Amino acid sequence: MKKVQLGNRLKVARAEKNLSQEDLANLAGVSRQTISSIETGQYTPSALLAFLIAKRLDKQVQELFFLEGDIG
């Protein structure tokens, strides 16, 4: 059984707004490394951070984040 993890479309949504990782990080109040780690799946954001990022990108949370793997 594959582990369930949080997938995201953050890089695509960020590109649609012509934002760099640094730009989005500044808007969300986190480091560029945090945005990079979220995009690559190395870091799972808190619910608060996920909602904040979605708001800054004018998206719904479920448009940016989704479950990957066997959720049975």
Secondary structure by P-SEA (a helix, b strand, c coil): ccbbbbbbaaaaaaaaacccaaaaaaaacccaaaaaaaaaccccccaaaaaaaaaaaccccccccccccccc
